[in-house]
């Protein structure tokens, strides 16, 4: 288990060419980086080559690509989403990593779980060919939000190349006990997003140390069950939705290192 940081923690949701990630990650104490490639140019061959070159220059190691959500209700949408994930798989290998993270569209839209399952079935041969693990991340109020959603997925999809990314804060926001989920789905869980939430059952993301999310219980549960992956810190800019509008400081970004580096193996 190694500690990493998401580029989200430095550059937020904006298309900032990962400027802050490359200029601040090492100073904050991170070497392993998960890149949030939500914009088309970041997944282009030139964009991936640029990320790879800058990682070498700054002494950073790319460990995953976090891309847009699964979903699609008609033929064209499903086709585009499959092609998007296929490109992400190829891009991960070009970058030298073997993990792609994605969530699902909002609950009640875009085909629901059946769309996710259909796309996964199409992608499994590509994942096997490239040696990439596709990690399904939970988001509150999405089609991937609770135990029942993941049960439905893994009843129909059985591949060592498809796993789970537990987002601790999103489970907290959804009102799902992340430790209990980790216990139940330990075998499929290959990645963790560490995010802080203040009020169980409400989306109240906040700075680390200001919430109630029990990250330690999740991490310890997975370690006992043989977890071998990354803990990726997500300092969420959505804390601004809860009247916390002051910019994140270097100290805010360093705090997760002091909290979670002790779990590294």
N, C-alpha and C positions, 0 to 999 in steps of 0.2 A: 504494500500500500504506500503510495506516494502522494504528497500534497501538490496540487497544481492551482492555477488561477485561470478563470475565464477572462477573455479580453473584455467582456461585458463589465467587469469590475473596474476597468480603466477607461474604456471608451464608450460605455453605455450602449444605447441603441442606435447611435448615429453612425453615419458612414464617414468615419474619421481616419480611414486608412491605417487603423491600429497605431496611430502616432503615440498616444499615451501609453499603450501597452509596451511598446518597444522602448520608450524613454523612461518608464517608471517601474516596470515589473521587477527587474533585478534589485533595484534599491529597496523595494518593498519586501523582498525576501523570496521571490519566486523564480524558479528555473523552468518548470514545466508549464506549458500554456495550452489552453483550449481556445481555439479561434472561432469566434461567432461569425460565420460567413453567411450573413443574411442578405447580402447584396450581390447581384449577378457578377460583377467584375471580380469580386473576391474569390469566386470559384472558377474563373477562367484560367486556362493554362498560364497566361502571363501573370495573373494575380497570385496564383499559388507559387510560381517561381519566385516572385518578389518576396512573399512571406518567407519562403525557405531561405533565400539569400539574407534577409534581415535577421532571421533567427540565428544563422551562423555568425553574422556580424556582432550581434548583441549577446551571444552565449545563451540563447534560450532554446528549449526543446519543445517542438510541437507534439502534443499527445492526442489531440482529437479535433475534429471539425464539428461545430454545432450549426445545423442548417435549419431551414424552414420546415413547417409542419407537414405531416401526412394529411391526406384528404382528397376529396374529389367526388363529385356526384354524377358526372357524365363522362362520356368516352374521352373527350378532349382533356378534361381536367385530370383524369386518371393517367392518361398518357403523359401529360406534362409532368405530373408529380413523379411518376416512375423514372422518367428521363432525368429529372432534377436529382433524385437520390442516386441514380447510376453515376451521374457526373460527380457527385459528392464522394462516392466510393472511389472512383478513379483519382480524384483530387487528393484524397487522404493518402493514397499510396504514393502519389507524386511528391507529397510533402514529407513522406517517411513515417507516417503514423498509420494506425490500423483501427481507428474508432471514429464512427460517425454517430452523432446524437441528434435526435429529432423528436418532437412531440406531435400531438394531434390537434386538429382544428377544434374550435369551440363545440361543446356538446349541442346536439340538435341541428348541426349544419354539415354540409359537405360529405354526406355519405356515411358518417358515423364509423363505428368499428369495422364494419364490413369493408369499407374502402381501405382502411389500414391493413386488414388481413389480406385483401386482394393484392395490394402493392407489395407486401412482404413476401408473398408466395412467388411473385414475379422476380423479386430481387435476390432470393436465396442463392440461385446459381451464380449470380454476379458476385455476391459476398464470398462464396466459396472460392471462386476463381481468383479473386483479388486478396483473399485472406483478411477481410475486414469484418469487424463486428458492428452491427447496427443496433444502437441502444435507444430504447423507447423511453422517453422521459415523461413523467407525470406533470401535468399542469392543472391547477384548480379550474373547475368548470369546463374542462376539455373532455374529449372522448377517451383520453388516457388520464384518469383521475383517481381511481380507487381499485381495491382488490378485485372487484367483480369485472372491471374492464380488462385487467391483466389475465384473469382466469379465462375469459373469453378468447383472448389472443392466443394464449399458450395451449388451449385445447385444440386449436386448429393449426398452429405454427410450431413446429418442433425442429429447431436447428441450433447448433452451438454458435452459429454466427448471428443469432438474434438474441439480444439480452435486454436488461432493464437498466436505466439510469434513474436512481432514486433522487428526487429533488426534495430535500428535507423541508424546506420552507413552503413549497407548494402543497405537500401532504398536510402540513400543519394548517395551511389556509383552507384546504378542502375539508378539514375535520377528520382526517385519517391518521391513525397512530403510525408514524413512520417506523418505529421499532418493531411493532407487530407485523407490519408489511415486510420489513427486512427479514424477520424470522421465517415468514411463510414463503418468501420468494428469494431466499438466500442463493439458491443454485443458479437462478437466472440473472441475479444482480451483478453487474460487471463494472459499474461506474457510479459515482456519487456527486451530486451537486449540493454543496453546502450553502444554504440560504437561510437567513434569520427572519422569523415571523413573530409578531408581538401577541396576537390574540388567536387562540385555537378556534378554527372554524370560520375565521375571517381573513381576507387577504390584507394583511397589515405588515408588509415587509419593512425591515428596519436595519440599522447598523448592527454588526455583531456585538453581542454583549448587552443589547437593549431589548431583546426579545425573550421568548420562552421555549424556543425550539430545542429539543433534546438531541443534539447532534451526537453526543457521546454514546447514547444508548444505541443509536443506529450503527455507528462505527464499530463499537465493541461487539454487537450482535453479528455483524458481517465478518469481523476478524475471527471470531470463534468458529464460524462456518467456512473458513478458508478463503475469504475474499482476497483477490489479487488484482488490484486495479488502482484507480486514481480517485482522490477526493478533490474536486474542482471547486474553488471558492467563487461564489457569485454574490458580489456586493451589489445589490439590486438598485438601479436608479429609480425603480418604482416606489421606493421609500418616499419619494417626493409627493406621491399621491396621498400620503398621510401627514402632510404639513411639515415634513422634514426637507426643507429646500436648500439647506446649506451644502456647499460642495463637499465631496468626500476628500479627506486629507490623507497624507502619507500614513499617518497613525491609524486611520480607519482601515487602510489596506494592509498594514502590518499586523493588526490585531489577530486576524485569523491564523497567521503563522504561529503566534504565541499560543493560540488555543488548540491548534490541531497538529502541529508538526510532531508532537509527542507520540502520535499514533503511527507515524511512518515506520515501515519495516523494510 
